[in-house]
Amino acid sequence: MEALKFFFLSILVVACSSQNFGRFVNTFERIRDSGEILDSYDFVVIGAGSGGSVVANRLTENPSWNVLLLEAGQDEGFMTDVPLAASLQGITGYNWGYKGRRIKSACLGAVQQRCNLPRGKALGGTSVINFLIYTRGNRQDYDGWESLGNHGWGFRDVLPYFIKSENCSSCEDIDASYHGYDGYLNVENPGYESPLVKSFIKSGVDLGYKNVDTNGASGLGFSRVQATMRQGARCSASKAFLKPVRHRGNLHISTSSQVTKILINPDTKTAYGVEFVKNNVGYRVLAKKEVILSAGSFNSPQLLMLSGVGPKEHLEDLGIPVMKDLKVGFNLQDHAALSTLAFLVNESITVSDFGVQNPVHIFNYLWNGKGPYTIPGGAEALGFVKTKLNRRDDDDPDIELVLGSGALNGDIFGAFRSLLGIPNNVFDTVYRPVVGKPAFGIATVLMRPKSRGRVMLKSRNPMTWPLIYPNYFQEEADLWTMVEGIKIAINLTRSQHFQRYSARLHKISMPNCENHQFGSDSYWACVLRNYGTSLGHQVGTCKMGPKGDQDAVVDPELKVHGINGLRVVDGSIMPNVVAGHTNAVVFMIGEKASDMIKREWGMG
């Protein structure tokens, strides 16, 4: 850890020089807690993540409206800024630290045999701890939502909102008509590219895919990563949407404020305020127009159920008066991933904890915003592919491949394996024998999971974590699709483009799977059951659907069915998870919801 201390100390020293202070001004100008809290506001927004930050920004564009934004966490700090250090954020207070309940289908080899489920607890939410990757999903995703009765959510409807939020003026090799250039959210390519990137993309082309802008017209293909960064530093939801407007007098931001209940009139079924705890003091604030719930796919359903909106039988078992019987907490979806593949090479072209200690890399980042520290979580390139099991549209991937500039054998400090929940004894058995040897990784990600999990209340105590059943690989089809994805990843490295570096799969068997022949389908299925992990893309627990959809929690206007004055604006509203990373999608949801709310109250 000494190298990390030196690195972050260097940031302070260099950033404070006049020449470099401008690059770090967003970091050191913190958002001040508003202090005084009024008795009532036009809108109360719960959660300052990617959805809530956008809504708070856009609603306060109207100077006659006032908004209270409540966040359980604190402002982010300079440690969250460094893209390569993304995995470190999982072991800080910026992560709620949720773990799933034990399940029979996955995480059998993880610490405590429980899946780690990272969720952000900060101004900026999960955008403060994620791997910064900016992808929007696929045209078919949104047209699929619309076909379920969610009118206004087709691809043609949502694309303008992606463009509105985005500033991609520093992006390279993009499909220009699909991007925005003056939005609040900065998107750019990493300021570093290892030789592995060209090998990865060229190998994908050899397999019949195109080198495309994965946020452009095509949903299939290979490309460099686009990331939510500004001059090499993380551009979180808070940096993008809150810091530029923090001086607005009609925006009050209250941190360390955990909402415990949404107040709902039992007679009129109207949400009229919230209760929350701040510094051990309880508060009650009224909402004159709407309460907007943006607490994420775990905390939004938790709050709804604590407030009497949820499955009747479950709430009655806990003694919670039922305001509205809805399928809250069901339909939990996530992208399962396998990040344990390590490919050894014969040249020092990869990135590891040891390698980035080089002072040249540190000062290149601090002075120029360039170098390996700008690689988002170590992810350099993406490939969206189809397995032989995919019977969907030709442009609709079922697997994503993520090229990592390093592998687990380079995780000397243990941050990445801690995030994944991989026990130290597994690292010692499998990866320690090749510590110090150059290696890269290719993570395999399941884009179209059939398995569904659930979020439930453990008790009526709002400070108690909810019960989370992620249920990865509960449906066998998910498991075998992932096995095919692993084989595509391995096959990719056998191309001439990787073989120039003598790329070869590290072949020490993973513990618990030694009784399977290494490399067989049954071996990879075993590895997935034991060491498959969350990619942190949990969605779906407050499903969007029309009035006739018995599984829906919110309607296409994101209003909670049967409850007036209450909307949900976060990833929990997705009927089905998109074929891509979800952060960009939540920004879009926030933009679209803001326009819906403005129209509702005469500002459209």
C-alpha positions as CSV (number, residue, x, y, z in Angstrom):
1,M,0.0,0.0,0.0
2,E,3.0,2.3,0.3
3,A,3.0,2.9,-3.5
4,L,-0.7,4.0,-3.3
5,K,0.0,6.4,-0.5
6,F,2.9,7.9,-2.5
7,F,0.6,8.2,-5.5
8,F,-2.2,10.0,-3.8
9,L,0.3,12.3,-1.9
10,S,1.8,13.1,-5.3
11,I,-1.6,14.2,-6.5
12,L,-1.9,16.7,-3.7
13,V,1.6,18.1,-4.3
14,V,1.3,18.4,-8.1
15,A,-2.4,19.5,-8.1
16,C,-1.6,22.4,-5.8
17,S,0.9,23.9,-8.3
18,S,-0.6,26.8,-10.3
19,Q,0.0,25.1,-13.6
20,N,-2.1,22.0,-12.7
21,F,-4.7,23.3,-10.3
22,G,-7.2,23.7,-13.1
23,R,-7.3,20.0,-13.8
24,F,-8.3,19.3,-10.2
25,V,-10.6,22.2,-9.5
26,N,-13.7,20.0,-9.6
27,T,-12.1,17.7,-7.0
28,F,-11.1,20.3,-4.5
29,E,-14.1,22.5,-4.8
30,R,-16.4,20.4,-2.7
31,I,-20.2,20.6,-2.6
32,R,-21.2,22.2,0.6
33,D,-24.1,20.8,2.6
34,S,-26.9,23.2,2.4
35,G,-27.2,23.4,6.2
36,E,-30.7,24.8,6.7
37,I,-33.5,22.5,5.7
38,L,-36.9,24.1,4.9
39,D,-40.2,22.6,6.0
40,S,-41.3,22.0,2.4
41,Y,-40.0,22.0,-1.2
42,D,-41.7,21.7,-4.5
43,F,-39.7,18.5,-5.2
44,V,-37.8,16.2,-2.8
45,V,-35.3,13.9,-4.6
46,I,-34.1,10.8,-2.8
47,G,-30.6,9.8,-3.9
48,A,-27.9,11.8,-5.7
49,G,-26.8,9.1,-8.1
50,S,-26.9,9.2,-11.9
51,G,-30.6,9.6,-12.0
52,G,-31.2,11.9,-9.0
53,S,-28.3,14.2,-9.9
54,V,-29.7,14.8,-13.4
55,V,-33.2,15.5,-12.1
56,A,-32.0,17.9,-9.4
57,N,-30.0,19.8,-12.1
58,R,-32.8,20.0,-14.6
59,L,-35.7,20.9,-12.3
60,T,-33.8,23.8,-10.7
61,E,-33.4,25.3,-14.2
62,N,-36.8,26.7,-13.3
63,P,-36.0,29.4,-10.7
64,S,-39.5,29.3,-9.3
65,W,-39.2,25.7,-8.2
66,N,-37.1,24.7,-5.2
67,V,-35.6,21.2,-4.8
68,L,-34.2,19.2,-1.9
69,L,-31.7,16.5,-2.9
70,L,-31.1,14.0,-0.1
71,E,-28.0,11.7,-0.2
72,A,-27.0,9.1,2.4
73,G,-23.3,9.4,1.6
74,Q,-20.8,12.2,1.5
75,D,-19.2,14.2,-1.3
76,E,-16.5,12.3,-3.3
77,G,-12.8,13.0,-2.8
78,F,-9.7,13.0,-4.8
79,M,-9.1,9.3,-4.3
80,T,-12.2,8.5,-6.5
81,D,-10.8,10.6,-9.4
82,V,-8.2,8.1,-10.7
83,P,-9.8,5.8,-13.3
84,L,-7.2,3.0,-12.9
85,A,-7.9,2.9,-9.2
86,A,-11.7,2.1,-9.7
87,S,-11.5,-1.2,-7.9
88,L,-10.1,0.5,-4.8
89,Q,-13.4,2.3,-4.3
90,G,-15.1,-1.0,-3.6
91,I,-13.3,-1.2,-0.2
92,T,-14.0,2.4,0.9
93,G,-17.0,4.0,2.6
94,Y,-18.2,5.1,-0.9
95,N,-19.6,1.6,-1.3
96,W,-22.7,0.4,0.6
97,G,-20.9,-2.9,0.8
98,Y,-24.0,-5.0,0.1
99,K,-23.7,-8.8,-0.2
100,G,-26.2,-11.1,-1.6
101,R,-27.8,-13.9,0.4
102,R,-26.3,-17.4,-0.2
103,I,-27.7,-19.0,-3.3
104,K,-27.1,-22.5,-4.7
105,S,-26.4,-21.3,-8.3
106,A,-23.4,-18.9,-7.9
107,C,-20.6,-17.4,-5.8
108,L,-20.0,-20.9,-4.3
109,G,-16.2,-20.2,-4.1
110,A,-16.5,-16.5,-3.0
111,V,-15.7,-15.1,0.4
112,Q,-18.5,-16.3,2.7
113,Q,-20.1,-17.9,-0.4
114,R,-21.9,-14.6,-0.9
115,C,-21.9,-12.4,-4.0
116,N,-20.5,-8.9,-3.6
117,L,-23.0,-6.3,-4.9
118,P,-21.2,-2.9,-5.0
119,R,-23.5,0.2,-4.9
120,G,-22.3,3.8,-4.5
121,K,-23.0,5.8,-1.3
122,A,-21.9,9.3,-2.2
123,L,-22.9,12.4,-4.1
124,G,-22.7,10.8,-7.6
125,G,-23.9,7.4,-6.4
126,T,-22.5,4.4,-8.1
127,S,-20.9,6.6,-10.8
128,V,-18.3,7.4,-8.1
129,I,-17.2,3.7,-7.7
130,N,-17.9,2.1,-11.1
131,F,-15.4,1.4,-13.9
132,L,-16.5,4.5,-15.8
133,I,-17.4,2.6,-19.0
134,Y,-19.9,4.5,-21.2
135,T,-22.1,2.3,-23.3
136,R,-25.8,2.7,-24.1
137,G,-27.0,-0.7,-24.9
138,N,-28.6,-1.7,-28.2
139,R,-31.4,-0.3,-30.4
140,Q,-33.3,-3.6,-29.7
141,D,-33.3,-2.9,-26.0
142,Y,-35.4,0.2,-26.2
143,D,-37.6,-1.0,-29.0
144,G,-38.2,-4.0,-26.8
145,W,-39.2,-1.8,-23.9
146,E,-41.7,0.0,-26.1
147,S,-43.1,-3.3,-27.4
148,L,-44.1,-4.1,-23.8
149,G,-46.4,-1.1,-23.8
150,N,-43.9,1.5,-22.6
151,H,-44.7,4.1,-25.3
152,G,-42.1,6.8,-25.7
153,W,-39.2,4.5,-24.8
154,G,-38.2,3.3,-28.2
155,F,-34.7,3.9,-29.5
156,R,-35.8,6.9,-31.6
157,D,-37.3,8.4,-28.4
158,V,-34.3,7.9,-26.0
159,L,-31.4,8.7,-28.4
160,P,-32.0,12.4,-28.1
161,Y,-31.6,12.2,-24.3
162,F,-28.3,10.3,-24.6
163,I,-27.1,13.0,-26.9
164,K,-28.4,15.8,-24.6
165,S,-26.4,14.7,-21.6
166,E,-23.2,14.0,-23.4
167,N,-20.0,16.0,-24.2
168,C,-18.0,13.7,-26.5
169,S,-15.9,16.4,-28.1
170,S,-12.7,14.7,-27.1
171,C,-13.8,11.2,-28.4
172,E,-12.0,9.6,-31.3
173,D,-13.3,7.4,-34.1
174,I,-16.9,7.8,-33.3
175,D,-20.2,7.7,-35.3
176,A,-20.6,11.5,-35.0
177,S,-24.4,11.7,-35.5
178,Y,-25.0,9.5,-32.4
179,H,-23.1,11.8,-30.0
180,G,-23.5,15.0,-28.1
181,Y,-20.8,17.7,-27.8
182,D,-22.1,20.2,-25.3
183,G,-23.8,18.2,-22.5
184,Y,-22.8,18.2,-18.9
185,L,-21.3,14.6,-19.0
186,N,-17.8,14.4,-20.3
187,V,-17.0,11.2,-22.3
188,E,-13.6,10.4,-23.7
189,N,-11.2,7.7,-24.6
190,P,-8.4,6.7,-22.1
191,G,-5.2,8.7,-22.5
192,Y,-3.2,5.5,-23.0
193,E,-3.4,2.5,-25.3
194,S,-1.4,-0.6,-24.9
195,P,-0.5,-2.8,-27.9
196,L,-3.1,-5.2,-26.7
197,V,-5.9,-3.0,-28.0
198,K,-5.0,-3.3,-31.6
199,S,-4.5,-7.0,-31.2
200,F,-8.0,-7.3,-29.6
201,I,-9.8,-5.3,-32.3
202,K,-8.0,-6.9,-35.2
203,S,-8.7,-10.4,-33.8
204,G,-12.4,-9.5,-33.5
205,V,-12.3,-8.4,-37.2
206,D,-10.8,-11.7,-38.1
207,L,-13.8,-13.4,-36.4
208,G,-16.1,-11.5,-38.7
209,Y,-17.0,-8.5,-36.5
210,K,-16.4,-4.8,-37.4
211,N,-14.3,-2.2,-35.6
212,V,-17.2,0.1,-34.7
213,D,-18.3,2.8,-32.4
214,T,-20.3,0.7,-29.9
215,N,-22.4,3.8,-29.1
216,G,-23.2,4.3,-32.7
217,A,-25.4,2.6,-35.3
218,S,-24.3,-1.0,-34.7
219,G,-24.8,-3.1,-31.6
220,L,-22.2,-5.7,-32.5
221,G,-18.5,-5.2,-32.9
222,F,-15.2,-4.2,-31.3
223,S,-13.9,-0.8,-30.1
224,R,-11.8,1.1,-27.7
225,V,-13.4,2.1,-24.5
226,Q,-15.4,5.3,-24.1
227,A,-15.4,6.4,-20.5
228,T,-17.0,9.1,-18.3
229,M,-13.8,11.1,-17.9
230,R,-12.7,14.7,-18.1
231,Q,-9.0,15.2,-19.0
232,G,-8.2,11.8,-17.6
233,A,-10.1,12.1,-14.3
234,R,-13.4,10.5,-13.4
235,C,-16.5,12.5,-14.4
236,S,-19.1,11.3,-11.9
237,A,-22.8,12.3,-11.9
238,S,-21.9,14.8,-9.2
239,K,-19.1,16.4,-11.1
240,A,-21.2,16.5,-14.3
241,F,-24.6,17.6,-13.0
242,L,-24.3,18.9,-9.5
243,K,-21.0,20.9,-9.2
244,P,-21.8,23.2,-12.1
245,V,-25.1,24.2,-10.5
246,R,-24.2,24.0,-6.8
247,H,-24.6,27.7,-6.3
248,R,-28.2,27.8,-7.4
249,G,-30.3,29.2,-4.6
250,N,-33.2,26.9,-5.3
251,L,-31.1,23.7,-5.0
252,H,-30.5,22.4,-1.4
253,I,-28.3,19.4,-1.1
254,S,-28.2,17.5,2.2
255,T,-25.6,14.8,2.7
256,S,-25.4,12.1,5.3
257,S,-29.2,12.1,5.1
258,Q,-30.7,8.6,5.0
259,V,-34.4,8.5,4.1
260,T,-36.4,6.1,6.3
261,K,-39.9,6.6,4.9
262,I,-41.9,8.2,2.1
263,L,-45.0,9.8,3.6
264,I,-48.2,8.7,1.8
265,N,-51.7,9.8,2.7
266,P,-53.7,6.5,3.2
267,D,-56.9,8.1,2.1
268,T,-55.9,9.9,-1.1
269,K,-52.9,7.6,-1.9
270,T,-50.7,10.7,-2.4
271,A,-47.1,11.0,-1.5
272,Y,-46.6,14.3,0.4
273,G,-43.1,14.2,1.9
274,V,-40.3,12.1,3.5
275,E,-38.7,11.3,6.8
276,F,-35.0,11.1,7.0
277,V,-32.2,10.9,9.6
278,K,-29.2,13.2,9.5
279,N,-26.5,13.1,12.1
280,N,-28.8,11.1,14.4
281,V,-31.5,13.7,14.1
282,G,-34.8,12.9,12.5
283,Y,-36.4,15.2,10.0
284,R,-39.7,15.5,8.2
285,V,-40.0,17.5,5.0
286,L,-43.0,18.0,2.8
287,A,-43.2,17.9,-1.0
288,K,-45.6,20.3,-2.6
289,K,-45.5,18.7,-6.0
290,E,-43.6,15.3,-6.1
291,V,-41.3,12.9,-4.3
292,I,-38.8,11.5,-6.7
293,L,-37.2,8.3,-5.7
294,S,-33.7,7.7,-7.2
295,A,-32.1,5.5,-4.6
296,G,-31.1,2.6,-6.9
297,S,-32.2,-0.9,-7.5
298,F,-31.7,-2.0,-3.9
299,N,-32.7,1.0,-1.9
300,S,-35.6,2.2,-4.1
301,P,-37.6,-1.0,-3.6
302,Q,-36.5,-1.1,0.1
303,L,-37.9,2.4,0.7
304,L,-41.1,1.7,-1.2
305,M,-41.8,-1.4,0.9
306,L,-40.9,0.4,4.1
307,S,-43.5,3.0,3.1
308,G,-46.2,0.4,2.4
309,V,-45.9,0.0,-1.4
310,G,-45.0,-3.6,-2.3
311,P,-46.1,-7.2,-2.2
312,K,-49.1,-7.4,0.2
313,E,-48.2,-10.7,1.8
314,H,-44.6,-9.7,2.4
315,L,-45.5,-6.4,4.0
316,E,-48.2,-7.9,6.1
317,D,-45.7,-10.5,7.4
318,L,-43.6,-7.6,8.7
319,G,-46.6,-5.7,10.1
320,I,-46.3,-2.8,7.5
321,P,-49.6,-1.2,6.6
322,V,-50.2,-1.8,2.9
323,M,-50.8,1.4,0.8
324,K,-50.6,-0.4,-2.6
325,D,-50.0,-4.0,-3.5
326,L,-47.3,-4.0,-6.2
327,K,-44.5,-6.4,-7.3
328,V,-41.8,-4.2,-5.8
329,G,-38.4,-6.0,-5.5
330,F,-39.1,-8.6,-8.1
331,N,-37.4,-8.8,-11.6
332,L,-33.9,-8.1,-10.3
333,Q,-31.4,-8.5,-13.2
334,D,-27.7,-8.0,-13.5
335,H,-24.8,-8.8,-15.8
336,A,-22.9,-11.7,-14.5
337,A,-19.2,-11.7,-15.4
338,L,-16.1,-13.9,-15.2
339,S,-12.9,-11.9,-14.6
340,T,-10.5,-14.7,-13.7
341,L,-9.1,-15.5,-17.1
342,A,-5.4,-14.6,-17.3
343,F,-3.3,-14.7,-20.5
344,L,0.4,-14.6,-20.2
345,V,2.6,-12.9,-22.8
346,N,6.3,-12.6,-23.4
347,E,6.6,-8.8,-23.5
348,S,6.1,-6.1,-20.9
349,I,3.0,-4.6,-22.6
350,T,0.5,-5.1,-19.7
351,V,-0.4,-3.1,-16.6
352,S,0.0,-4.3,-13.0
353,D,0.2,-2.9,-9.5
354,F,4.0,-3.0,-9.6
355,G,4.3,-1.6,-13.1
356,V,2.3,1.6,-12.4
357,Q,4.5,2.6,-9.5
358,N,6.9,4.0,-12.1
359,P,7.2,7.7,-11.3
360,V,7.0,8.5,-15.0
361,H,3.5,7.1,-15.1
362,I,2.4,8.9,-12.0
363,F,3.6,12.3,-13.1
364,N,2.4,11.8,-16.7
365,Y,-1.0,11.4,-15.2
366,L,-0.8,14.3,-12.7
367,W,0.7,16.8,-15.2
368,N,-0.9,15.7,-18.5
369,G,-3.9,13.5,-17.7
370,K,-2.3,10.8,-19.7
371,G,-0.8,7.3,-19.2
372,P,-2.0,4.0,-17.7
373,Y,-3.7,5.7,-14.8
374,T,-6.4,6.9,-17.2
375,I,-7.5,3.3,-18.1
376,P,-11.0,2.9,-16.5
377,G,-10.6,0.1,-14.0
378,G,-8.0,-1.4,-16.4
379,A,-10.6,-1.9,-19.2
380,E,-9.1,-0.9,-22.6
381,A,-11.5,-2.2,-25.2
382,L,-14.9,-3.9,-25.7
383,G,-16.3,-6.6,-28.0
384,F,-20.0,-7.2,-28.3
385,V,-20.4,-10.7,-29.8
386,K,-22.9,-13.4,-30.5
387,T,-22.6,-17.0,-29.3
388,K,-23.8,-20.0,-31.3
389,L,-26.8,-20.1,-28.9
390,N,-28.0,-16.7,-29.9
391,R,-31.2,-16.8,-31.9
392,R,-31.9,-13.1,-31.6
393,D,-31.6,-10.4,-34.2
394,D,-28.3,-10.3,-36.2
395,D,-27.3,-7.0,-34.5
396,D,-28.2,-8.2,-30.9
397,P,-25.2,-9.5,-28.8
398,D,-25.5,-11.9,-25.9
399,I,-21.9,-11.6,-24.7
400,E,-19.6,-8.7,-24.1
401,L,-15.8,-9.2,-23.9
402,V,-13.8,-6.7,-21.9
403,L,-10.1,-6.5,-22.6
404,G,-8.2,-5.8,-19.4
405,S,-4.7,-4.3,-19.5
406,G,-3.7,-6.6,-16.7
407,A,-4.8,-9.8,-15.0
408,L,-5.4,-11.0,-11.5
409,N,-1.7,-12.0,-11.1
410,G,-0.9,-8.3,-11.2
411,D,-3.4,-7.5,-8.3
412,I,-0.6,-7.4,-5.7
413,F,-2.4,-5.1,-3.3
414,G,-5.6,-7.2,-3.5
415,A,-8.1,-4.4,-4.3
416,F,-9.5,-6.2,-7.4
417,R,-9.9,-9.6,-5.9
418,S,-11.5,-8.0,-2.8
419,L,-14.0,-6.3,-5.1
420,L,-14.7,-9.7,-6.8
421,G,-14.9,-11.6,-3.5
422,I,-12.1,-14.0,-4.5
423,P,-10.5,-15.5,-1.4
424,N,-6.8,-15.0,-0.8
425,N,-6.1,-18.7,-0.8
426,V,-7.5,-18.9,-4.4
427,F,-5.1,-16.1,-5.4
428,D,-2.2,-17.9,-3.7
429,T,-2.9,-21.2,-5.5
430,V,-3.7,-19.9,-9.0
431,Y,-2.0,-16.5,-9.5
432,R,0.9,-16.2,-7.1
433,P,3.0,-18.6,-9.1
434,V,3.0,-16.1,-12.0
435,V,3.1,-12.9,-10.0
436,G,5.5,-10.5,-11.8
437,K,4.9,-12.1,-15.2
438,P,3.2,-9.9,-17.8
439,A,-0.4,-10.9,-18.4
440,F,-3.7,-9.5,-19.6
441,G,-7.3,-10.5,-19.0
442,I,-10.5,-10.8,-21.0
443,A,-13.7,-10.6,-18.9
444,T,-16.8,-12.4,-20.2
445,V,-20.1,-10.7,-19.5
446,L,-23.6,-12.1,-19.9
447,M,-25.7,-9.5,-21.8
448,R,-29.1,-11.2,-21.8
449,P,-29.7,-12.9,-18.5
450,K,-32.8,-15.1,-18.2
451,S,-32.3,-15.5,-14.4
452,R,-34.2,-13.2,-12.1
453,G,-33.5,-12.3,-8.5
454,R,-35.4,-10.4,-5.8
455,V,-35.0,-7.8,-3.1
456,M,-36.9,-8.2,0.2
457,L,-37.1,-6.5,3.5
458,K,-35.3,-8.2,6.4
459,S,-37.2,-6.1,9.0
460,R,-39.2,-2.9,9.5
461,N,-36.0,-1.2,10.6
462,P,-34.9,1.2,7.8
463,M,-31.3,1.0,8.8
464,T,-31.2,-2.8,8.3
465,W,-29.9,-3.9,4.9
466,P,-32.4,-5.5,2.6
467,L,-32.3,-9.2,1.7
468,I,-30.9,-9.5,-1.8
469,Y,-31.1,-12.7,-3.8
470,P,-29.2,-12.2,-7.1
471,N,-29.8,-15.7,-8.4
472,Y,-27.1,-15.6,-11.1
473,F,-27.2,-18.7,-13.3
474,Q,-30.4,-19.9,-11.8
475,E,-31.5,-20.5,-15.4
476,E,-29.1,-23.1,-17.0
477,A,-29.3,-21.2,-20.3
478,D,-27.3,-18.3,-18.7
479,L,-24.6,-20.7,-17.6
480,W,-24.0,-22.3,-21.0
481,T,-24.2,-18.9,-22.9
482,M,-21.4,-17.8,-20.6
483,V,-19.4,-21.0,-21.3
484,E,-19.6,-20.2,-25.0
485,G,-18.5,-16.6,-24.3
486,I,-15.4,-17.9,-22.5
487,K,-14.5,-20.0,-25.5
488,I,-14.8,-17.1,-27.8
489,A,-12.5,-15.1,-25.5
490,I,-9.9,-17.8,-25.5
491,N,-10.2,-18.4,-29.3
492,L,-9.7,-14.6,-29.8
493,T,-6.2,-14.9,-28.2
494,R,-5.1,-17.6,-30.6
495,S,-5.1,-15.2,-33.5
496,Q,-1.9,-14.1,-35.1
497,H,-2.3,-10.7,-33.6
498,F,-2.0,-12.0,-30.0
499,Q,0.4,-14.8,-30.9
500,R,3.0,-12.3,-31.9
501,Y,3.3,-11.9,-28.1
502,S,3.0,-15.7,-27.5
503,A,-0.3,-15.2,-25.7
504,R,-1.4,-18.3,-23.7
505,L,-4.0,-19.0,-21.2
506,H,-2.8,-19.5,-17.6
507,K,-3.7,-23.1,-16.8
508,I,-3.7,-23.7,-13.1
509,S,-7.1,-25.1,-12.2
510,M,-9.3,-23.0,-10.0
511,P,-10.0,-24.5,-6.5
512,N,-13.3,-26.5,-6.3
513,C,-13.0,-27.3,-10.0
514,E,-9.9,-29.6,-10.1
515,N,-12.1,-32.7,-10.7
516,H,-13.1,-31.3,-14.1
517,Q,-10.8,-31.5,-17.1
518,F,-9.2,-28.0,-17.5
519,G,-10.8,-26.2,-20.4
520,S,-13.8,-28.5,-20.8
521,D,-17.3,-27.1,-20.8
522,S,-18.0,-28.6,-17.4
523,Y,-14.8,-27.0,-16.1
524,W,-15.9,-23.5,-17.2
525,A,-19.4,-24.1,-15.8
526,C,-17.8,-25.0,-12.5
527,V,-15.6,-21.9,-12.5
528,L,-18.7,-19.7,-13.3
529,R,-20.7,-21.3,-10.4
530,N,-17.8,-20.6,-8.0
531,Y,-16.2,-17.4,-9.2
532,G,-18.7,-15.6,-11.5
533,T,-19.4,-12.2,-10.1
534,S,-21.6,-9.1,-10.5
535,L,-20.7,-6.4,-12.9
536,G,-22.6,-4.0,-10.8
537,H,-25.4,-3.4,-13.2
538,Q,-28.4,-4.3,-11.0
539,V,-31.7,-3.1,-12.5
540,G,-35.4,-4.0,-12.8
541,T,-36.7,-4.1,-9.2
542,C,-39.3,-1.3,-9.8
543,K,-40.2,-2.5,-13.3
544,M,-41.8,0.0,-15.8
545,G,-44.9,-1.2,-17.5
546,P,-48.4,0.0,-18.5
547,K,-51.4,-0.3,-16.3
548,G,-52.3,-3.8,-17.5
549,D,-48.9,-5.2,-16.6
550,Q,-49.3,-7.0,-13.3
551,D,-45.6,-7.1,-12.7
552,A,-45.1,-3.3,-13.2
553,V,-44.4,-0.9,-10.4
554,V,-44.2,2.3,-12.4
555,D,-45.9,3.4,-15.6
556,P,-44.2,4.8,-18.7
557,E,-44.2,8.3,-17.0
558,L,-42.3,6.6,-14.2
559,K,-45.2,7.3,-11.8
560,V,-45.8,4.6,-9.2
561,H,-49.0,2.8,-10.1
562,G,-51.8,3.8,-7.7
563,I,-49.8,6.4,-5.8
564,N,-50.0,10.1,-6.7
565,G,-47.0,12.4,-6.5
566,L,-44.4,9.7,-6.5
567,R,-42.0,8.7,-9.3
568,V,-39.0,6.4,-9.5
569,V,-36.1,7.6,-11.6
570,D,-33.2,5.2,-11.6
571,G,-32.1,1.8,-13.1
572,S,-34.7,-0.1,-11.1
573,I,-37.4,0.9,-13.7
574,M,-35.8,-1.0,-16.6
575,P,-38.1,-3.8,-17.7
576,N,-35.1,-5.7,-19.1
577,V,-31.4,-5.0,-18.6
578,V,-29.7,-3.5,-21.7
579,A,-26.9,-5.1,-23.7
580,G,-24.3,-2.8,-22.3
581,H,-23.1,-1.0,-19.2
582,T,-26.0,0.7,-17.4
583,N,-24.6,4.1,-16.1
584,A,-25.2,5.9,-19.4
585,V,-28.7,4.5,-19.5
586,V,-29.5,5.9,-16.0
587,F,-28.3,9.4,-17.1
588,M,-30.7,9.1,-20.1
589,I,-33.6,8.0,-17.8
590,G,-32.9,11.1,-15.6
591,E,-33.0,13.4,-18.6
592,K,-36.2,11.9,-20.0
593,A,-37.9,11.9,-16.6
594,S,-37.0,15.6,-16.1
595,D,-38.8,16.5,-19.2
596,M,-41.8,14.4,-18.2
597,I,-41.9,16.2,-14.8
598,K,-41.6,19.6,-16.5
599,R,-44.5,18.9,-18.8
600,E,-46.6,17.6,-15.9
601,W,-46.2,20.9,-14.1
602,G,-46.5,23.3,-17.0
603,M,-42.9,23.9,-18.0
604,G,-42.8,21.6,-21.0
